[in-house]
Amino acid sequence: MSNAPIYEIDVAEFRNDPYPTLQYMRSHTPIAYVPTLDAILITKRNDIFKLEKITNVFSSVQPDGLITKLMGQNMMRKDGHAHQIERKAIFSTVSPKTVRDIWEAKFKESTKQVLNNLAPSGCADITKDFAMPVCAEALKALTGLTNMSWQEMDRVSQGMIDGCANYTGDLQVEANCNDCTSSIDAHISERLSRAVDSNDNSLIAVQKRAGLSDAQLRVNVKLAISGGQNEPRDAIAGIIWAVLQNSNILRDLKAGNLIYLQVFEEFTRWISPIGMSPRRVAKRYVH
């Protein structure tokens, strides 16, 4: 039984704009039990940085967690050796060398195509018309689900994220999440019905060659989709918005006084595209 102070939140208000509530909690109740969510929220960066490393207490393994129930137990919901096995299996997909030698060129080409498609209109919604297809096309290549449209990739990613954050138990949100995971499974099955090329560095291919089970392969692809579309999409759109709002930053970028990596790191520090990361309290902890 937790002895953390109780803090009530208005879910609708929190969903609309969580920042005032989080600011208050960081100042007054940085560790608090929220009955509406049936969860303990830890809201200070330094606390999170320290506690997330104590995995024997704050465990990634969550048999009753929404992510596990809706997507299956992916590598993010494992600790220790079990996590390392699957992390090693997918490394050749996401290694810096693979990104440099394979994915960078593919990502640039698909981004160029998105821009070419937008050029005739002369204007665009940064999120819907640019960031969404850019991220989805990149994710199609990286996962190996080139048989999925970018629109479907965005839909299933959003549907899974909504489902995994459905702490109020909305049945419609849960049903949509299940529909999205079913769509991913169908696309994976179709992709696996064809031979996997030995030079294929996609997530599906490297897991298949590493001998991971069909269930492990599928759930790790779902993990990549759930986190590989929404967060990059929102970061890209947010960075463009922030730069266009600040002419000094734009000028320094064009002059070479700033590099894009600096802008990216500062934006994601300022507005993190990742809202939360759930853990299970496996045993009593005295702070």
VEXKE-760133 format. One record per residue (C-alpha): residue number from 1; x, y, z; residue in three letters. Coordinates in nm, 2 decimals. Layout:
BEGIN
   torba     east    north       up   torvex
     NUM        X        Y        Z      ALA
...
***
This chain:
BEGIN
   torba     east    north       up   torvex
       1     0.00     0.00     0.00      MET
       2     0.15     0.33    -0.11      SER
       3     0.18     0.61     0.14      ASN
       4     0.22     0.87    -0.14      ALA
       5    -0.01     1.17    -0.10      PRO
       6    -0.34     1.16    -0.29      ILE
       7    -0.39     1.41    -0.57      TYR
       8    -0.71     1.43    -0.77      GLU
       9    -0.71     1.54    -1.13      ILE
      10    -0.98     1.63    -1.37      ASP
      11    -0.92     1.39    -1.66      VAL
      12    -1.08     1.60    -1.93      ALA
      13    -0.89     1.91    -1.82      GLU
      14    -0.57     1.72    -1.79      PHE
      15    -0.61     1.57    -2.14      ARG
      16    -0.68     1.92    -2.29      ASN
      17    -0.38     2.08    -2.12      ASP
      18    -0.17     1.88    -1.87      PRO
      19     0.10     2.14    -1.81      TYR
      20    -0.06     2.35    -1.53      PRO
      21    -0.14     2.03    -1.34      THR
      22     0.21     1.89    -1.39      LEU
      23     0.36     2.22    -1.28      GLN
      24     0.16     2.22    -0.96      TYR
      25     0.24     1.86    -0.89      MET
      26     0.61     1.91    -0.94      ARG
      27     0.61     2.20    -0.69      SER
      28     0.37     2.05    -0.43      HIS
      29     0.33     1.67    -0.47      THR
      30     0.61     1.54    -0.70      PRO
      31     0.52     1.19    -0.61      ILE
      32     0.14     1.14    -0.57      ALA
      33    -0.13     0.87    -0.60      TYR
      34    -0.40     0.97    -0.86      VAL
      35    -0.72     0.77    -0.78      PRO
      36    -0.87     0.84    -1.12      THR
      37    -0.58     0.67    -1.30      LEU
      38    -0.52     0.42    -1.02      ASP
      39    -0.15     0.51    -1.05      ALA
      40     0.13     0.68    -0.87      ILE
      41     0.27     0.97    -1.08      LEU
      42     0.63     1.08    -1.04      ILE
      43     0.67     1.42    -1.21      THR
      44     1.02     1.55    -1.14      LYS
      45     1.29     1.48    -1.40      ARG
      46     1.57     1.40    -1.15      ASN
      47     1.34     1.15    -0.96      ASP
      48     1.25     0.97    -1.28      ILE
      49     1.61     0.96    -1.40      PHE
      50     1.71     0.79    -1.07      LYS
      51     1.42     0.56    -1.01      LEU
      52     1.38     0.42    -1.36      GLU
      53     1.72     0.26    -1.33      LYS
      54     1.61     0.06    -1.02      ILE
      55     1.44    -0.21    -1.22      THR
      56     1.40    -0.46    -0.94      ASN
      57     1.17    -0.21    -0.78      VAL
      58     1.03    -0.01    -1.07      PHE
      59     0.99    -0.29    -1.31      SER
      60     0.92    -0.27    -1.68      SER
      61     0.73    -0.60    -1.66      VAL
      62     0.36    -0.52    -1.64      GLN
      63     0.14    -0.83    -1.69      PRO
      64    -0.17    -0.62    -1.61      ASP
      65    -0.06    -0.31    -1.79      GLY
      66    -0.25    -0.17    -2.09      LEU
      67     0.05    -0.20    -2.32      ILE
      68     0.09    -0.57    -2.24      THR
      69    -0.28    -0.64    -2.26      LYS
      70    -0.34    -0.46    -2.59      LEU
      71    -0.01    -0.51    -2.77      MET
      72     0.16    -0.81    -2.60      GLY
      73     0.48    -0.81    -2.39      GLN
      74     0.73    -0.63    -2.61      ASN
      75     1.09    -0.57    -2.53      MET
      76     1.02    -0.24    -2.36      MET
      77     0.81    -0.43    -2.11      ARG
      78     1.10    -0.66    -2.01      LYS
      79     1.41    -0.61    -1.79      ASP
      80     1.75    -0.76    -1.77      GLY
      81     1.85    -1.06    -1.98      HIS
      82     1.51    -1.10    -2.15      ALA
      83     1.53    -0.74    -2.26      HIS
      84     1.89    -0.77    -2.38      GLN
      85     1.82    -1.07    -2.60      ILE
      86     1.56    -0.88    -2.80      GLU
      87     1.75    -0.56    -2.80      ARG
      88     2.05    -0.74    -2.95      LYS
      89     1.83    -0.90    -3.21      ALA
      90     1.70    -0.57    -3.35      ILE
      91     2.03    -0.38    -3.32      PHE
      92     2.13    -0.43    -3.68      SER
      93     1.81    -0.24    -3.78      THR
      94     1.87     0.07    -3.56      VAL
      95     2.25     0.08    -3.53      SER
      96     2.41     0.41    -3.61      PRO
      97     2.59     0.24    -3.90      LYS
      98     2.26     0.11    -4.05      THR
      99     2.10     0.45    -4.01      VAL
     100     2.40     0.62    -4.19      ARG
     101     2.44     0.36    -4.47      ASP
     102     2.08     0.26    -4.54      ILE
     103     1.80     0.45    -4.37      TRP
     104     1.93     0.80    -4.42      GLU
     105     1.91     0.79    -4.80      ALA
     106     1.57     0.62    -4.79      LYS
     107     1.43     0.87    -4.55      PHE
     108     1.57     1.17    -4.75      LYS
     109     1.42     1.03    -5.07      GLU
     110     1.07     0.97    -4.92      SER
     111     1.08     1.32    -4.76      THR
     112     1.17     1.47    -5.09      LYS
     113     0.87     1.29    -5.25      GLN
     114     0.64     1.43    -4.98      VAL
     115     0.77     1.78    -5.05      LEU
     116     0.73     1.74    -5.42      ASN
     117     0.37     1.63    -5.37      ASN
     118     0.30     1.94    -5.16      LEU
     119     0.47     2.19    -5.40      ALA
     120     0.18     2.25    -5.64      PRO
     121    -0.06     2.35    -5.35      SER
     122     0.18     2.62    -5.22      GLY
     123     0.06     2.57    -4.86      CYS
     124     0.03     2.29    -4.62      ALA
     125    -0.06     2.18    -4.27      ASP
     126     0.28     2.11    -4.11      ILE
     127     0.15     1.81    -3.91      THR
     128    -0.11     1.65    -4.14      LYS
     129     0.05     1.72    -4.48      ASP
     130     0.42     1.70    -4.40      PHE
     131     0.52     1.54    -4.06      ALA
     132     0.26     1.26    -4.08      MET
     133     0.36     1.11    -4.42      PRO
     134     0.73     1.18    -4.36      VAL
     135     0.73     0.97    -4.04      CYS
     136     0.50     0.70    -4.17      ALA
     137     0.70     0.65    -4.49      GLU
     138     1.02     0.62    -4.28      ALA
     139     0.85     0.37    -4.05      LEU
     140     0.72     0.16    -4.33      LYS
     141     1.08     0.12    -4.46      ALA
     142     1.23     0.06    -4.11      LEU
     143     0.97    -0.20    -4.00      THR
     144     0.95    -0.37    -4.34      GLY
     145     0.58    -0.30    -4.37      LEU
     146     0.61    -0.15    -4.72      THR
     147     0.27    -0.31    -4.80      ASN
     148     0.10    -0.06    -4.57      MET
     149    -0.01     0.29    -4.68      SER
     150     0.13     0.58    -4.49      TRP
     151    -0.22     0.68    -4.39      GLN
     152    -0.28     0.34    -4.23      GLU
     153     0.05     0.35    -4.06      MET
     154    -0.05     0.68    -3.89      ASP
     155    -0.39     0.55    -3.80      ARG
     156    -0.27     0.23    -3.64      VAL
     157     0.00     0.41    -3.45      SER
     158    -0.24     0.67    -3.31      GLN
     159    -0.49     0.40    -3.23      GLY
     160    -0.24     0.20    -3.02      MET
     161    -0.12     0.50    -2.84      ILE
     162    -0.47     0.60    -2.75      ASP
     163    -0.54     0.25    -2.63      GLY
     164    -0.23     0.23    -2.41      CYS
     165    -0.32     0.56    -2.25      ALA
     166    -0.68     0.46    -2.20      ASN
     167    -0.67     0.46    -1.82      TYR
     168    -1.04     0.56    -1.79      THR
     169    -1.14     0.24    -1.97      GLY
     170    -1.32     0.39    -2.27      ASP
     171    -1.46     0.08    -2.46      LEU
     172    -1.46     0.26    -2.79      GLN
     173    -1.09     0.35    -2.76      VAL
     174    -1.01    -0.01    -2.66      GLU
     175    -1.21    -0.15    -2.96      ALA
     176    -1.03     0.09    -3.20      ASN
     177    -0.69    -0.01    -3.05      CYS
     178    -0.78    -0.38    -3.11      ASN
     179    -0.87    -0.30    -3.47      ASP
     180    -0.54    -0.13    -3.52      CYS
     181    -0.33    -0.42    -3.38      THR
     182    -0.53    -0.66    -3.60      SER
     183    -0.45    -0.45    -3.91      SER
     184    -0.08    -0.46    -3.82      ILE
     185    -0.09    -0.84    -3.77      ASP
     186    -0.26    -0.88    -4.11      ALA
     187     0.01    -0.67    -4.28      HIS
     188     0.29    -0.86    -4.10      ILE
     189     0.14    -1.19    -4.21      SER
     190     0.12    -1.08    -4.57      GLU
     191     0.48    -0.96    -4.55      ARG
     192     0.60    -1.29    -4.40      LEU
     193     0.42    -1.48    -4.67      SER
     194     0.70    -1.37    -4.90      ARG
     195     1.07    -1.46    -4.87      ALA
     196     1.28    -1.24    -4.65      VAL
     197     1.59    -1.11    -4.85      ASP
     198     1.92    -1.17    -4.68      SER
     199     2.01    -0.81    -4.73      ASN
     200     1.69    -0.68    -4.58      ASP
     201     1.77    -0.47    -4.27      ASN
     202     1.41    -0.41    -4.17      SER
     203     1.28    -0.49    -3.83      LEU
     204     1.08    -0.78    -3.95      ILE
     205     1.37    -0.93    -4.14      ALA
     206     1.64    -0.90    -3.87      VAL
     207     1.41    -1.05    -3.61      GLN
     208     1.32    -1.34    -3.84      LYS
     209     1.69    -1.41    -3.91      ARG
     210     1.77    -1.39    -3.53      ALA
     211     1.52    -1.66    -3.46      GLY
     212     1.27    -1.47    -3.25      LEU
     213     0.93    -1.63    -3.22      SER
     214     0.65    -1.51    -3.44      ASP
     215     0.48    -1.36    -3.13      ALA
     216     0.80    -1.17    -3.03      GLN
     217     0.85    -1.04    -3.38      LEU
     218     0.49    -0.91    -3.41      ARG
     219     0.48    -0.74    -3.07      VAL
     220     0.82    -0.56    -3.13      ASN
     221     0.69    -0.43    -3.46      VAL
     222     0.39    -0.30    -3.28      LYS
     223     0.62    -0.13    -3.03      LEU
     224     0.82     0.03    -3.31      ALA
     225     0.50     0.16    -3.47      ILE
     226     0.35     0.29    -3.15      SER
     227     0.66     0.49    -3.07      GLY
     228     0.80     0.55    -3.42      GLY
     229     0.52     0.76    -3.56      GLN
     230     0.35     0.98    -3.31      ASN
     231     0.67     1.11    -3.13      GLU
     232     0.87     1.19    -3.44      PRO
     233     0.57     1.34    -3.61      ARG
     234     0.50     1.57    -3.32      ASP
     235     0.87     1.66    -3.28      ALA
     236     0.91     1.74    -3.65      ILE
     237     0.59     1.95    -3.66      ALA
     238     0.68     2.12    -3.33      GLY
     239     1.03     2.21    -3.43      ILE
     240     0.92     2.36    -3.76      ILE
     241     0.65     2.57    -3.57      TRP
     242     0.91     2.68    -3.31      ALA
     243     1.17     2.78    -3.57      VAL
     244     0.92     2.97    -3.78      LEU
     245     0.80     3.16    -3.46      GLN
     246     1.16     3.27    -3.39      ASN
     247     1.33     3.46    -3.67      SER
     248     1.66     3.46    -3.49      ASN
     249     1.68     3.08    -3.47      ILE
     250     1.58     3.06    -3.84      LEU
     251     1.85     3.31    -3.93      ARG
     252     2.12     3.13    -3.73      ASP
     253     2.02     2.80    -3.89      LEU
     254     2.05     2.94    -4.24      LYS
     255     2.39     3.11    -4.15      ALA
     256     2.53     2.79    -4.00      GLY
     257     2.56     2.94    -3.66      ASN
     258     2.33     2.66    -3.53      LEU
     259     2.30     2.30    -3.65      ILE
     260     1.97     2.11    -3.66      TYR
     261     2.08     1.87    -3.39      LEU
     262     2.10     2.16    -3.15      GLN
     263     1.76     2.27    -3.24      VAL
     264     1.62     1.92    -3.21      PHE
     265     1.78     1.86    -2.86      GLU
     266     1.65     2.20    -2.73      GLU
     267     1.30     2.15    -2.86      PHE
     268     1.27     1.80    -2.71      THR
     269     1.40     1.92    -2.38      ARG
     270     1.14     2.20    -2.39      TRP
     271     0.84     2.01    -2.52      ILE
     272     0.90     1.63    -2.49      SER
     273     0.71     1.43    -2.74      PRO
     274     0.69     1.15    -2.49      ILE
     275     0.43     1.22    -2.22      GLY
     276     0.49     0.92    -1.98      MET
     277     0.65     0.59    -1.93      SER
     278     0.46     0.34    -1.70      PRO
     279     0.63     0.10    -1.46      ARG
     280     0.51    -0.15    -1.20      ARG
     281     0.62    -0.12    -0.84      VAL
     282     0.74    -0.47    -0.78      ALA
     283     0.83    -0.43    -0.41      LYS
     284     0.82    -0.18    -0.13      ARG
     285     1.06     0.11    -0.18      TYR
     286     1.16     0.37     0.09      VAL
     287     1.29     0.69    -0.07      HIS
***
